[in-house]
Amino acid sequence: MSNYIGGQAVVEGVMMKNKNNIAIAVRTPNGRISLKKEKIRFKDNNIPFIRGIVNMFIILYIGIKALTFSSNASLGKKDKLSFKELFFSMLFAFVFAIILFKLAPLFAANLLDKKFGFNNILFNIIDGLIKISLFVLYVYLLSLSKDIRRIFQYHGAEHKAVRCYENKKSLNVKNVQKFSTIHERCGTAFIFLVLFISIIVYVFIPKSYPFWIKFSLRIILLPVIASLSYEFLRLGAKYKFMRIFVYPGMWIQKITTKEPDNKQVEVAIKSLKAVL
C-alpha cells in the first residue's frame, strides 16, 4: 500500500492516523461513540533514517492529544484532565522507563561482569537480555489490571480494523472480527526492535568505560537506535523475509493485545472510517 494507517489504543477508544488526518473515537459513559477529527500540522517525513525520529515525535504529540481527549470523554463532564497534566504524567512514565530499561539492566550487567568477567559482546548481550526480560515481565504485569486489559482489547480492535482495511474487505463488525489482533507494524514490535538493536549498537561502547559514561551514551544513542528500528519495522511490513526481525515483537503482542468485543470493534471502525 502506498500509505500506512497508524493507530493507537486510548482510554475506552481508538485513535487512527492516515497521512495528516487523525480521528479519535471513544465510547462515552452513556454508550454512545464520541468522535473527534483533526488535521495535524506536521506531515510524515519520508527521508530514510530521518523519518523514524521525526515521526516518533509526531506520534508522541498526537498520542498525548488522543489520550487527553479519550480520558475526558470516558470520564464524562467530571475530573477532566488537561494536556499539560497528561504531558507531565507521560514525562514521569518516560523517566521511569529510562530507569527500568536502561539504568537497572546496565547496573545488573555491571555487577555480573565484576563476578564473571565478560567480554564486550557478552556484556552487552547480558544487558540486552535483562532489558527484554524486564519488558516482557512489565507488560505481563500490566495486563493483569482490569483497566489495562480493556485498553489492550481496544489495541486488538485497532489491529483487526487495520488488517480488514489492508485486505480490502468491507469495514463492518463481522468482517473485522475475522482478523488477527497481531500486526507487524505495532508499537510493541517497534519497542522490541529498539531493545534488540540496542544490543548491537551498544557493543561499540567499551565496557571498560565508567558506569555513568556508559549510561549517558546509551541515552544519547537512543535516537540512532529508534531510527534504525523504524526502518527495520517498515521493511518487516513490506517484505515477508524481513519479518524475522519483527516476529519476537509480534509474539509479545499476544500480551499487549486482547480479543475485543463487538462494541469495541465498532469504535475502531468509526475511527478508521473517519480518516479514510
C-alpha positions, 0 to 999 in steps of 0.5 A: 500500500502506498500509505500506512494507517497508524493507530493507537489504543486510548482510554475506552477508544481508538485513535487512527492516523492516515497521512495528516488526518487523525480521528479519535473515537471513544465510547462515552459513559452513556454508550454512545461513540464520541468522535473527534477529527483533526488535521495535524500540522506536521506531515510524515517525513519520508527521508530514510533514517530521518523519518523514524525520529521525526515521526516518533515525535509526531506520534508522541504529540498526537498520542498525548492529544488522543489520550487527553481527549479519550480520558475526558470523554470516558470520564464524562463532564467530571475530573477532566484532565488537561494536556499539560497534566497528561504531558507531565504524567507521560514525562514521569512514565518516560523517566521511569522507563529510562530507569527500568530499561536502561539504568537497572539492566546496565547496573545488573550487567555491571555487577555480573561482569565484576563476578564473571568477567565478560567480554564486550559482546557478552556484556552487552548481550547480558544487558540486552537480555535483562532489558527484554526480560524486564519488558516482557515481565512489565507488560505481563504485569500490566495486563493483569489490571482490569483497566489495562486489559480493556485498553489492550482489547481496544489495541486488538480492535485497532489491529483487526480494523487495520488488517480488514482495511489492508485486505480490502474487505468491507469495514463492518463488525463481522468482517473485522472480527475475522482478523488477527489482533497481531500486526507487524507494524505495532508499537510493541514490535517497534519497542522490541526492535529498539531493545534488540538493536540496542544490543548491537549498537551498544557493543561499540561502547567499551565496557571498560568505560565508567558506569555513568559514561556508559549510561549517558551514551546509551541515552544519547544513542537512543535516537540512532537506535529508534531510527534504525528500528523504524526502518527495520519495522517498515521493511518487516511490513513490506517484505515477508523475509524481513519479518524475522526481525519483527516476529519476537515483537509480534509474539509479545503482542499476544500480551499487549493485545486482547480479543475485543468485543463487538462494541469495541470493534465498532469504535475502531471502525468509526475511527478508521472510517473517519480518516479514510 
